[in-house]
Amino acid sequence: MVTEQRGCAWVIGNGGSQANASHLVLHLQEHSIRAHDLLAETARITALSNDHDYVKVAVKTLRDLGSPADILIAISCSGDSPNVILGLVEARRIGMKTYGLLGFAGGQAIGLCTSHVLIPTTDYGHIEDCHSSLIHAINRYLGIKNSS
């Protein structure tokens, strides 16, 4: 996922997808992959929301800390959450590769992702469960890869 340049993985979501984003970050970190949850730091989120607007929190963080060697993984059921879309746009502007775990028809996010996995249903629970299963599959793959 992350190149030999030792970039880091940034992960973003909303609601249940944000819970999955946090879950993915923990698994990536377990495998010594530099990973950050864009919406995990409460003090940063509230300060940036107050100063700039909530939907721009990811943009500001990526602008301050991101680099072209990094990747952004967006997790979204609808693919249309404004903060996720703006984060994807900023990541692409920086030169990052962008990946999506998406639902519905992918929304605006599908066109902003270098690559994506789409769960083509409108049932939030099914999408979030499938995304969680994919996160576990990624964790399992990294465990197998790192043990060989």
C-alpha positions as CSV (number, residue, x, y, z in Angstrom):
1,M,0.0,0.0,0.0
2,V,2.5,2.6,1.1
3,T,5.6,2.9,-1.0
4,E,9.2,2.4,-0.1
5,Q,9.5,6.2,0.3
6,R,7.9,5.5,3.7
7,G,4.9,7.7,3.1
8,C,1.9,7.3,5.4
9,A,-1.7,6.3,5.0
10,W,-4.3,8.8,6.0
11,V,-7.8,7.4,6.5
12,I,-11.1,9.3,6.6
13,G,-14.8,8.5,7.0
14,N,-18.0,9.8,8.6
15,G,-20.2,8.2,11.3
16,G,-20.0,4.4,11.1
17,S,-17.5,4.8,8.2
18,Q,-15.3,6.9,10.6
19,A,-15.4,4.1,13.1
20,N,-14.2,1.7,10.3
21,A,-11.5,4.3,9.4
22,S,-10.2,4.3,13.0
23,H,-10.3,0.5,13.0
24,L,-8.3,0.3,9.7
25,V,-5.7,2.7,11.1
26,L,-5.2,0.5,14.2
27,H,-4.6,-2.6,12.0
28,L,-2.2,-0.7,9.7
29,Q,-0.2,0.5,12.7
30,E,0.0,-3.1,14.0
31,H,1.9,-3.9,10.9
32,S,4.3,-1.0,11.3
33,I,2.6,1.1,8.5
34,R,2.6,4.7,9.3
35,A,-1.1,5.5,9.4
36,H,-3.2,8.4,10.8
37,D,-6.9,8.8,11.3
38,L,-7.7,12.3,9.9
39,L,-10.6,12.8,12.4
40,A,-9.1,11.2,15.6
41,E,-7.6,14.3,17.3
42,T,-10.5,16.0,19.1
43,A,-8.6,19.2,20.0
44,R,-7.4,19.6,16.4
45,I,-10.9,18.9,14.9
46,T,-12.6,21.3,17.2
47,A,-10.0,24.1,16.6
48,L,-10.0,23.7,12.9
49,S,-13.8,23.4,12.8
50,N,-14.1,26.6,14.7
51,D,-11.5,28.5,12.6
52,H,-12.2,27.0,9.2
53,D,-15.4,24.9,9.0
54,Y,-15.8,21.2,9.8
55,V,-15.9,20.1,6.2
56,K,-12.4,21.5,5.8
57,V,-10.7,19.7,8.7
58,A,-9.2,17.0,6.5
59,V,-8.2,19.5,3.9
60,K,-6.3,21.6,6.4
61,T,-4.6,18.6,8.0
62,L,-3.6,17.1,4.7
63,R,-2.3,20.5,3.5
64,D,-0.3,20.9,6.7
65,L,1.1,17.4,7.1
66,G,0.5,15.4,3.8
67,S,3.0,14.7,1.1
68,P,2.9,13.0,-2.4
69,A,4.5,9.9,-0.9
70,D,1.3,9.4,1.2
71,I,-2.0,7.8,0.4
72,L,-5.5,8.6,1.4
73,I,-8.1,5.9,2.1
74,A,-11.7,7.2,2.1
75,I,-14.4,5.1,3.6
76,S,-17.9,6.2,2.8
77,C,-21.3,4.6,2.3
78,S,-22.7,7.2,0.0
79,G,-19.5,8.6,-1.4
80,D,-20.9,12.1,-1.1
81,S,-19.9,13.3,2.4
82,P,-18.5,16.8,1.9
83,N,-15.5,16.4,4.2
84,V,-14.5,13.1,2.5
85,I,-14.9,14.6,-1.0
86,L,-12.8,17.7,-0.1
87,G,-10.2,15.4,1.5
88,L,-10.0,13.4,-1.7
89,V,-9.7,16.5,-3.8
90,E,-6.9,17.9,-1.6
91,A,-5.1,14.5,-1.5
92,R,-5.1,14.4,-5.3
93,R,-3.9,18.1,-5.5
94,I,-1.0,17.1,-3.3
95,G,-0.2,14.1,-5.6
96,M,-1.3,11.3,-3.3
97,K,-2.8,8.1,-4.6
98,T,-6.4,7.8,-3.3
99,Y,-8.3,4.7,-2.5
100,G,-12.0,4.2,-1.5
101,L,-14.1,1.7,0.3
102,L,-17.5,2.8,-1.0
103,G,-21.1,2.0,-1.1
104,F,-24.3,3.0,-3.0
105,A,-23.0,3.8,-6.6
106,G,-19.8,5.4,-5.2
107,G,-21.1,9.0,-5.3
108,Q,-18.6,11.7,-6.2
109,A,-15.8,9.8,-4.4
110,I,-15.7,7.1,-7.0
111,G,-14.3,9.5,-9.6
112,L,-11.7,10.8,-7.1
113,C,-10.2,7.4,-6.2
114,T,-7.2,5.9,-7.9
115,S,-8.8,2.6,-7.0
116,H,-11.8,1.5,-5.1
117,V,-13.9,-1.3,-3.7
118,L,-17.7,-0.7,-4.2
119,I,-20.4,-2.4,-2.2
120,P,-23.4,-1.7,-4.5
121,T,-26.3,-1.5,-2.1
122,T,-28.0,1.4,-0.3
123,D,-28.2,-0.5,3.0
124,Y,-25.8,1.3,5.4
125,G,-25.5,-1.7,7.7
126,H,-24.6,-4.1,4.9
127,I,-22.1,-1.6,3.5
128,E,-20.4,-0.9,6.9
129,D,-20.3,-4.7,7.6
130,C,-18.7,-5.4,4.3
131,H,-16.2,-2.6,4.8
132,S,-15.4,-4.0,8.2
133,S,-14.9,-7.4,6.6
134,L,-12.5,-5.9,4.0
135,I,-10.5,-4.2,6.8
136,H,-10.1,-7.6,8.5
137,A,-9.1,-9.1,5.2
138,I,-6.5,-6.4,4.8
139,N,-5.2,-7.1,8.3
140,R,-5.0,-10.8,7.6
141,Y,-3.2,-10.2,4.3
142,L,-0.6,-7.9,6.0
143,G,-0.1,-10.5,8.7
144,I,0.6,-13.2,6.2
145,K,2.8,-11.0,4.1
146,N,4.8,-9.8,7.1
147,S,5.4,-13.3,8.4
148,S,6.9,-14.6,5.1
